[in-house]
Amino acid sequence: MASVVEVQNVDKHFRLHKQRHKSLKDRVLHPGQGSFTDLHVLQDVSFNVGAGETVGVLGRNGSGKSTLLKCICGVLQPTSGQILVRGELAGLLELGAGFQPELSGRDNIYLSASMLGLSRRKVDGLIDEIVEFSELEKFIDSPVKFFSSGMYVRLGFAVAVTANPDVLVVDEVLAVGDERFQAKCMDRIRQFQADGRTILLVSHNADQVRALCDRAVVLEKGRLVADAPAGEAVRVFREHLLGGATVSKETNQIDGGVVIESMRGSNGSFMAQTGQRFEFEVTISSKLPVEGSFMMELYSQAGKLVVRTDPTQTPVSLSPGTQTLSVAIEDLPLMDGSYQVNLGIVSAEGNSVIAWREQIAALEVSYVGRGAGLVALRLNVH
């Protein structure tokens, strides 16, 4: 497969000045650049993106994801290494990037499109489609300084996708729009995939990466720690980057030490039957006492999330050492099929991960009835 994007040994450093010269006198009396530190945001990052591939970029805040995409889009230049892009590229990097607040939405469409290399005549033919996709017909002639963040996203995304680039780069901005518009954007991305276009997608939503991407790269502290199929990259992201962080009740400090060791069906197997009780045990080791919640995810063979448990309903207290949790699913609602099991220990609110295991087991469910689908609905009909 021919490479459309090549990232070759890219480093990016920023110089953070602690003390700058405030006057010409200071510069004469104290030559040099003042005190500063070098911040290494990207370190020796290399990977290729083939034609027609959709590649996700995963990493925690501060891992270098956005800086990497800005380098790919040409907004920033690498300190060393090189990036090669073949074909036309459109990037949606941040809210309203390149928009002029005093200009109307319509004028900003022409401005943004010109930066993507489109002629005014070309935009004249696309303007109605762009406005229709953005759903901003009533506001398109108002200055964008009055737009909400969601309206910025709509307009920026509409311009980027209507330009029909060979490579589309999207950096987390889709999380800002409402759910209906997010779904609309996902449909357009899937249409891009069907057309054989290349997509680079940064998202904090690991499920979104798993569902949309062929593969993903994982960044940690500016270094590439994984380049693998989407499911494997999500596993690395969750287990090795988000997992293993616990909070000590005594010191309230983050420290490593919680590991989900294994899962075992109570009957010695992972065979279950629809409508019946299924029990299993989970062995966990912890260095410190931890208060959190137990979480379970089940995915279909097609990689679709079927169910994720509510962490507010499953609190757990972990003691130092190795312990076993007994878990039961009452009246299993899943229909016939095989389901991948992910397990985790998360904060009580479910907004941070303490420990995680992807695909720890495969649950085989059998159904003796005649229904079809993923979930068995229990109805009372009178």
Order of alpha helices (4+ residues) and beta strands (2+ residues): beta-alpha-beta-beta-alpha-beta-beta-alpha-alpha-alpha-beta-alpha-beta-alpha-beta-beta-alpha-beta-beta-beta-beta-beta-beta-beta-beta-beta-beta-beta
